[in-house]
Amino acid sequence: MAANRVARVTEIIAASPKSFEDAIQSGFKRASKTLRGITGLRVIEQRVAVENNKVTEYRVRMEVIFLLES
């Protein structure tokens, strides 16, 4: 029988000048430096910053799901 597990969700925002994928990877890399037991990410929102009619930054708002230690 598997042990009960309890997870927590925290929200982060990450940005990249390259792509949404790069913003997600950057956010995950940074979150994994301080959060242990990450089991998933959920992208809640994607936005872009525009200057002079050009996309200058890709932004993602994500939930990071991680297990609480016993």
N, C-alpha and C positions, 0 to 999 in steps of 0.2 A: 504494500500500500504506500503510495507516494505521500510525502510530508506536505502539510499545508504551506502554501506560499502566499506572501503578501507583497504587492508591488506598489510603487509610488510613481507618480507622473509629475514631471516638471517641464515647464515651457521655456524654450529658448528661441532666439532670433539670430539667424546667421546670414551673412552677405558675401557675395563674390562678384568681381567684375567680369567673370568668365561665363558662368551658366548657373541654372538652378541646381544641377547635379553637383557642381563644385561647391555651391553654398551648403548643400546638404552634407557633403563629405567634410567640409570645414567645420560645420556645427557638430557633427558626430565626433570628429577628432578632438575638438576642444572639450566636449562634454565627457568623453571617455578619460580625460586627464583627471577629473575630479569625482566622477560617478562610477561606482563599481556595479557589476551585475546588470549592465544594460541588456535588455531583451528585445527592444524594438524602438522604432521611431515612427511618428505619424505626422506627416506634413499637413498642417492645418490651412496654411495660406501661402500663396506665392504672389509676390509683387515685384515690380521693377521701378527703378529710379530713372528718370529721363531728364537730360539736359541738352539743350540745343537740338531738339528733335532726334536724339540718339539715346538708346538704352545705355546707361552707365553702370548700373548695378542690379544684380539679381538678389532678391531677398526671400527668405523662407522663414515662416514661423512654424516651429515643430514642438511636438510633445515627445519627451524622452521618457521611456518606460524602463524602470529598473527595479530589481528585487531588493527588498529590505533584508539586511543581514539579521540573523537570529541572535 
